[in-house]
Amino acid sequence: MDEATTHEVRQWLHKSDHDLRSAARLMSGDEEPLLDTAVYHCQQAAEKALIAYLIQGINP
């Protein structure tokens, strides 16, 4: 995999990680958890990780 592809894959995984971290914050804390929004961020994280996987697979 070339350097540009590696960079793009890492960017997508970084965005995915941010979505997962956002979901964790929405489910924790002193206030009532915002589960619907947390689930949305989990779904977004999965999509972004899948995009990274597909990009990596197209450019091995």
C-alpha positions in Angstrom: 0.0 0.0 0.0 1.4 3.4 -1.0 1.9 6.3 1.4 -1.1 8.3 0.2 -3.4 5.3 0.7 -2.0 4.6 4.1 -2.6 8.2 5.1 -6.2 8.1 3.8 -6.9 4.8 5.7 -5.5 6.3 8.9 -7.7 9.4 8.5 -10.8 7.3 8.2 -9.8 5.2 11.2 -9.1 8.4 13.2 -12.6 9.7 12.3 -14.1 6.3 13.3 -12.2 6.5 16.7 -13.7 10.0 17.3 -17.2 8.7 16.7 -16.6 5.9 19.2 -15.2 8.2 21.8 -18.2 10.5 21.3 -20.6 7.6 21.8 -18.8 6.7 25.0 -19.1 10.2 26.3 -22.8 10.4 25.5 -23.3 7.2 27.5 -21.3 8.3 30.6 -21.4 11.1 33.0 -23.8 12.4 35.6 -26.7 13.1 33.3 -29.1 10.7 31.6 -27.3 8.9 28.8 -28.2 10.0 25.2 -28.5 6.5 23.8 -30.1 7.3 20.5 -27.3 9.8 19.7 -24.7 7.3 21.0 -26.0 4.6 18.7 -25.8 7.0 15.8 -22.2 7.6 16.5 -21.5 3.9 16.7 -23.1 3.3 13.3 -21.0 6.2 11.9 -17.9 4.6 13.4 -18.7 1.3 11.8 -19.2 3.0 8.4 -16.0 4.9 8.5 -14.0 1.8 9.6 -15.6 -0.1 6.7 -14.5 2.6 4.3 -11.0 2.4 5.6 -11.1 -1.4 5.1 -12.4 -1.1 1.5 -9.8 1.6 0.6 -7.0 -0.7 2.0 -8.4 -3.7 0.1 -8.6 -1.8 -3.2 -5.0 -0.6 -2.9 -3.1 -3.5 -1.2 
